[in-house]
Amino acid sequence: DKIDIIKGNYAEIKNDKDTKYRSLFTFTGVEFPLQLKLVSGNDNIYLELTEAGQWNIEIELKNN
């Protein structure tokens, strides 16, 4: 898994494995808007955060 910054920036990221299949990411020192590309296997997920807050985003990836 990989995270590419498209726009904006962050000072630090903390990645906690919540379960075998779920990760929790905490970003600090964010420069908004923050646009990211998350790569997991063959899947690309584009994410944009425009303001500070706590966001619960669930993305279900299925093996086809």
QUIZIJO-V771000 format. One record per pair of residues at least 4 apart in sequence whose C-alpha atoms are under 6 Angstrom apart, sorted by the first residue. I is the first residue (numbers start at 0). J is the second residue. D is the distance in whole Angstrom. If there is no record, write none. Layout:
# QUIZIJO-V771000
i: [I/I]
j: [J/J]
d: [D/D]
This chain:
# QUIZIJO-V771000
i: [0/0/1/1/2/2/3/3/4/5/5/6/6/7/7/7/7/8/8/9/9/9/10/10/11/11/12/12/13/13/14/14/15/15/16/17/17/31/32/32/33/33/34/34/35/35/36/36/37/37/38/38]
j: [38/39/37/38/36/37/35/36/35/34/35/33/34/30/31/32/33/29/30/28/29/30/27/28/26/27/25/26/24/25/23/24/22/23/22/21/22/49/48/49/47/48/46/47/45/46/44/45/43/44/42/43]
d: [5/5/6/5/6/5/6/5/5/5/5/6/5/5/6/6/4/6/5/5/4/6/6/5/6/5/6/5/6/5/6/5/6/5/4/5/5/6/6/4/6/5/6/4/6/5/6/5/6/5/6/5]
